[in-house]
Amino acid sequence: MANGPGPAFGERVEYGPDDVCYRHPQVHSFTLCQRCGRTICPDCQVVSAVGVLCSECVKQTQPGAAQRAGRSARVTGRRIAALDTPITYGIMILCGIVFVAQTLSHYFGADEVTRTLWYAPLYSLPGSVLPPGLDFEPWRMVTSMFTHSTGFLFHILFNMYALWLFGRNLEQMIGRAAFLTLYLFAGVGGSLGVMFWGYAEPASVLTPTVGASGAIFGVLAATLVAYKAARVNITSLAVLIAINFGIGLIPGANISWQAHLGGMVVGAITMWLLLATRGPRRSTRRLIGLVGLGAVLVGRSFSYFVVLPSII
């Protein structure tokens, strides 16, 4: 055993010509990457579970951006599904994503996102009477229920707060599938309310609407029906609905009370149907009833094909 300064047993006495970092040739090193075998200096070393790796090998072992995004989406989906009310939170997240896209589109002066998703009775007219450049696009009755006004932040804030406050309770009460069905039916009901107003005021067929308000009012009306059936005091909720509906009637409010009314009517009818067919022995009746109600709503969306409003 040697005493004093000097290399320990098994160590090389001095650096050789190849003992330099492959990225920094001026820096000597004895450390090799455990994957590619190249010499790396301390600045290029990444400690991993399998030993020391160079930065390039670390990048090669990491998943690509698409894989990371897919994995993140799957994890987020599992977390949402694990919640007690995933449908409510899922709708809120979707509305938030759409609102961000609307805001960015508005900021750059295009507003293409809002124009693509909003609904006007004009899009329910038969193609033979539509102006050039426009098409029959009934799916806007659904897409409009996830859009909001970008010029009034409280529009989406109030809707999402109301959905968070009442939607979760209703989803826990009637179940995920039933709640999603009710929300979609109420949203379509709101669009139908706007559409049918075209018979009373033909000029309104040109007026586009945005917002989940019709569906939200449908959730509120359904909660009212459910509480009434459970013999819960509904006075405060009824007053809340009446006040918010009344705000839409104020001249110059620029609020579609027609969508609120349509959403409330369809939401209440859907909730009544769900209550009338509750119980394991009535599941078939419930399914038939919901399919029948959905068919009625779809049929009503083609009303302009039967009787056109007096378009001016």
C-alpha positions in Angstrom: 0.0 0.0 0.0 1.5 3.3 -1.1 1.8 6.2 1.2 1.6 9.9 0.2 0.1 11.6 -2.8 -0.6 9.8 -6.1 -3.3 7.9 -7.8 -5.2 5.2 -6.0 -5.2 1.6 -7.1 -7.0 1.1 -10.5 -7.0 4.8 -11.4 -5.3 6.1 -14.6 -2.2 8.2 -13.8 -3.0 10.9 -16.4 -5.6 11.9 -19.0 -5.3 10.3 -22.4 -6.1 12.0 -25.8 -9.6 10.6 -25.8 -10.4 11.5 -22.2 -12.2 14.7 -23.1 -15.9 15.6 -23.1 -17.5 15.1 -26.5 -19.3 18.4 -26.2 -16.5 20.3 -24.5 -13.2 19.1 -26.0 -11.2 21.4 -23.7 -12.5 19.7 -20.6 -10.9 16.4 -19.4 -13.0 13.7 -17.9 -13.0 9.9 -17.1 -16.8 9.6 -16.9 -18.6 7.7 -19.6 -22.3 7.9 -20.5 -23.9 4.6 -19.5 -26.0 4.5 -22.7 -23.8 5.7 -25.5 -20.4 5.3 -23.9 -19.1 8.8 -24.8 -17.0 10.8 -22.3 -18.9 13.6 -20.6 -17.8 16.3 -18.2 -19.6 17.3 -15.0 -21.6 20.0 -16.8 -23.0 17.4 -19.3 -23.8 14.7 -16.7 -27.4 13.8 -15.9 -27.8 11.4 -13.0 -30.6 8.9 -13.7 -31.9 5.6 -12.3 -29.6 3.6 -14.6 -26.4 5.7 -14.0 -24.9 8.9 -15.5 -26.2 9.8 -18.9 -25.4 12.6 -21.4 -28.1 15.2 -22.2 -28.7 13.8 -25.7 -29.4 10.3 -24.4 -31.8 11.8 -21.8 -33.7 13.5 -24.5 -33.9 10.3 -26.5 -35.3 8.4 -23.6 -38.0 11.0 -22.9 -41.4 10.7 -24.7 -42.2 13.2 -27.5 -44.5 16.2 -27.1 -47.4 14.3 -28.6 -46.9 11.4 -26.2 -46.6 13.7 -23.2 -49.8 15.6 -24.3 -51.7 12.3 -24.7 -50.5 11.0 -21.4 -51.5 14.3 -19.7 -54.9 14.2 -21.3 -55.5 10.6 -20.2 -54.4 11.4 -16.6 -56.7 14.5 -16.5 -59.6 12.4 -17.9 -59.1 9.8 -15.2 -59.0 12.4 -12.5 -62.2 14.0 -13.8 -63.9 10.6 -14.0 -62.9 9.9 -10.4 -64.8 13.0 -9.2 -68.3 12.7 -7.8 -69.6 15.0 -10.5 -67.4 14.6 -13.6 -70.1 15.8 -16.0 -70.5 19.2 -14.2 -66.7 19.8 -14.1 -66.3 18.6 -17.6 -68.8 21.1 -18.9 -67.2 23.8 -16.9 -63.7 22.9 -18.4 -65.1 22.8 -21.9 -66.8 26.2 -21.5 -63.5 27.6 -20.2 -61.5 26.3 -23.1 -64.0 27.6 -25.6 -64.0 31.0 -23.9 -60.2 31.2 -24.0 -60.3 30.4 -27.7 -63.1 33.0 -28.3 -61.1 35.6 -26.4 -57.9 34.9 -28.4 -59.8 35.0 -31.6 -61.5 38.3 -30.6 -58.1 39.8 -29.5 -56.6 39.2 -33.0 -59.7 40.8 -34.6 -61.2 37.8 -36.3 -63.9 36.4 -33.9 -63.9 33.3 -36.1 -64.4 31.0 -33.1 -67.5 32.8 -31.9 -68.9 33.1 -35.4 -68.4 29.4 -36.0 -70.2 28.3 -32.8 -73.0 30.8 -32.2 -76.6 30.2 -33.2 -79.1 32.3 -35.1 -82.5 31.0 -36.4 -81.1 31.9 -39.8 -79.1 28.6 -39.7 -82.3 26.6 -39.3 -83.8 27.9 -42.5 -84.1 25.5 -45.5 -81.2 25.8 -47.9 -83.5 26.9 -50.7 -84.3 30.2 -48.9 -80.9 30.9 -47.3 -78.9 33.8 -48.7 -75.8 32.9 -50.8 -72.8 31.8 -48.7 -74.9 30.4 -45.8 -75.8 26.8 -45.1 -78.3 24.9 -43.0 -76.3 24.3 -39.8 -78.6 22.9 -37.1 -75.6 21.7 -35.0 -75.2 25.2 -33.9 -78.0 24.6 -31.5 -75.6 22.5 -29.5 -72.3 24.4 -30.0 -73.9 27.7 -28.9 -74.5 26.3 -25.4 -70.8 26.2 -24.7 -70.0 29.8 -25.9 -70.2 33.1 -23.9 -69.9 36.8 -24.6 -66.3 37.9 -24.6 -67.3 41.5 -23.9 -68.9 40.7 -20.6 -66.8 38.6 -18.2 -69.6 38.2 -15.7 -71.5 36.3 -18.3 -69.4 33.2 -18.1 -68.6 33.7 -14.4 -72.3 33.7 -13.4 -73.1 30.7 -15.6 -70.2 28.6 -14.3 -70.9 29.6 -10.7 -74.6 28.6 -11.1 -73.5 25.3 -12.8 -71.1 24.6 -10.0 -73.6 25.5 -7.3 -76.6 23.6 -8.7 -75.2 21.2 -11.3 -73.2 19.1 -8.9 -76.2 18.5 -6.6 -78.4 17.6 -9.5 -75.8 15.3 -11.0 -75.4 13.4 -7.7 -79.2 13.2 -7.4 -80.1 11.8 -10.9 -76.8 10.3 -12.1 -74.1 11.3 -14.7 -75.9 10.0 -17.8 -79.2 11.6 -16.9 -77.6 14.9 -16.0 -75.7 15.1 -19.3 -78.9 14.3 -21.2 -80.8 17.0 -19.2 -78.1 19.6 -19.8 -78.0 18.9 -23.6 -81.8 18.8 -23.9 -82.1 22.1 -22.0 -79.4 23.7 -24.2 -81.3 22.6 -27.3 -84.5 23.9 -25.7 -82.9 27.3 -25.3 -82.0 27.4 -29.0 -85.5 26.3 -29.9 -86.8 29.2 -27.8 -84.7 31.6 -29.9 -85.8 29.8 -33.1 -89.6 29.9 -32.3 -89.4 33.6 -31.5 -88.7 34.0 -35.2 -92.4 33.4 -35.8 -93.3 36.4 -33.5 -90.5 38.6 -34.7 -89.2 37.6 -38.1 -86.3 40.0 -38.0 -84.9 38.1 -35.0 -83.8 35.2 -37.3 -80.8 37.3 -38.1 -79.8 37.8 -34.5 -77.1 35.4 -33.2 -77.0 34.3 -29.6 -74.2 32.8 -27.5 -74.1 31.4 -24.0 -74.9 28.4 -21.9 -77.6 30.4 -20.3 -80.4 28.3 -21.8 -78.9 25.1 -20.4 -78.1 26.7 -17.1 -81.7 27.9 -16.7 -82.7 24.3 -17.6 -80.6 23.0 -14.7 -82.2 25.6 -12.3 -85.7 24.6 -13.4 -84.9 20.9 -13.1 -83.6 21.5 -9.6 -86.8 23.4 -8.8 -88.9 20.4 -10.0 -86.7 17.9 -8.1 -86.9 19.9 -4.8 -90.6 20.3 -5.2 -91.0 16.5 -5.6 -88.9 16.0 -2.5 -91.0 18.5 -0.6 -88.1 20.9 0.0 -88.8 24.6 0.4 -88.3 26.1 -3.1 -89.1 29.7 -2.3 -85.6 31.0 -2.4 -84.7 29.2 -5.6 -87.9 30.3 -7.3 -87.1 33.9 -6.4 -83.6 33.5 -7.7 -84.8 32.1 -11.0 -87.5 34.8 -11.3 -85.0 37.6 -10.7 -82.5 36.4 -13.2 -85.2 35.7 -15.8 -86.6 39.2 -15.2 -83.3 40.8 -15.8 -83.4 39.5 -19.4 -86.7 41.3 -19.9 -85.2 44.7 -19.2 -85.1 46.8 -22.4 -81.6 47.2 -23.7 -80.2 44.3 -21.5 -79.1 42.5 -24.7 -80.0 39.2 -23.0 -81.9 36.4 -24.8 -84.8 35.7 -22.5 -86.2 33.4 -25.2 -83.2 31.1 -24.6 -83.8 31.2 -20.9 -87.5 30.4 -21.3 -86.9 27.5 -23.7 -84.2 26.1 -21.5 -86.4 26.2 -18.4 -89.4 24.6 -20.1 -87.3 21.7 -21.5 -85.3 21.3 -18.3 -88.4 21.1 -16.2 -90.0 18.6 -18.6 -86.9 16.4 -18.7 -86.7 16.4 -14.9 -90.4 15.5 -14.6 -89.8 12.6 -17.0 -86.8 11.4 -15.0 -88.8 11.5 -11.7 -91.8 9.7 -13.3 -89.6 6.8 -14.5 -87.2 6.5 -11.5 -86.6 3.1 -10.1 -84.8 0.0 -11.4 -88.0 -1.5 -12.8 -88.7 1.5 -14.9 -85.3 1.9 -16.6 -86.7 0.8 -19.9 -89.5 3.4 -19.7 -87.0 6.0 -18.8 -84.9 5.2 -21.8 -87.9 5.2 -24.1 -89.1 8.4 -22.7 -85.8 10.2 -23.1 -85.3 8.9 -26.6 -88.9 10.1 -27.4 -88.2 13.5 -25.9 -85.0 13.8 -27.8 -86.8 12.9 -31.1 -89.4 15.6 -30.4 -86.6 18.2 -29.9 -84.9 17.2 -33.1 -88.2 17.3 -34.9 -88.9 20.8 -33.6 -85.6 22.0 -34.9 -86.9 21.3 -38.4 -90.0 23.5 -37.9 -88.9 26.0 -40.4 -89.1 23.3 -43.1 -92.8 23.0 -42.3 -93.9 26.6 -41.7 -91.5 29.4 -42.5 -91.6 32.6 -40.5 -92.6 35.7 -42.4 -89.0 36.7 -43.2 -88.5 40.3 -44.0 
